[in-house]
Amino acid sequence: MKRIISTDDAPEAVGAYSQATTNGDLVFTAGQIPMTPDGELLDDEDITTQTRQSLENVQGILEEEGLTMEDVLKATVFLADIDDFEEMNAAYKEYFVDNPPARSAVQAGALPKGVGVEIEVIASE
Ligand SMILES: C=C(N)C(=O)O
């Protein structure tokens, strides 16, 4: 059965989607953009800052379900510009130190709100 996950520790959806969903086993987060939980968009910040905020949002959602970043099975990173890969990767590693999840990283043509990075994950206890 699908259940909607909602938390104040990540920004509200900027469109017609939920912050995350679960079937009671797997947790699927929406793509998290660099927006603070109180709605400040960090689109003008560098990719390090944008990546950290996106992952802070992921972390906030997971914590709502009693999960941690160690429970992430798969991550997908969307970059507006693949030339930002190394900078994104360095910040990303701060959040996934040991046994990182599987990951795909791709360049998207453009991202919502003009941000440089968007990150979604699938996690399970
Ligand atoms: C920001 C998003 N995750 C969206 O628009 O789907």
The ligand as a Tripos MOL2 file, in Angstrom:
@<TRIPOS>MOLECULE
LIG
    6     5     1     0     0
SMALL
NO_CHARGES

@<TRIPOS>ATOM
      1 C1         11.7750   19.1270   -8.1630 C.2       1 LIG1
      2 C2         11.1500   18.0140   -8.5010 C.2       1 LIG1
      3 N1         11.4480   16.8690   -7.8950 N.pl3     1 LIG1
      4 C3         10.1130   17.9610   -9.5290 C.2       1 LIG1
      5 O1          9.7290   18.9990  -10.0400 O.co2     1 LIG1
      6 O2          9.6740   16.8740   -9.8600 O.co2     1 LIG1
@<TRIPOS>BOND
     1     1     2 2
     2     2     3 1
     3     2     4 1
     4     4     5 2
     5     4     6 1
@<TRIPOS>SUBSTRUCTURE
     1 LIG1         1 GROUP 0 **** ****
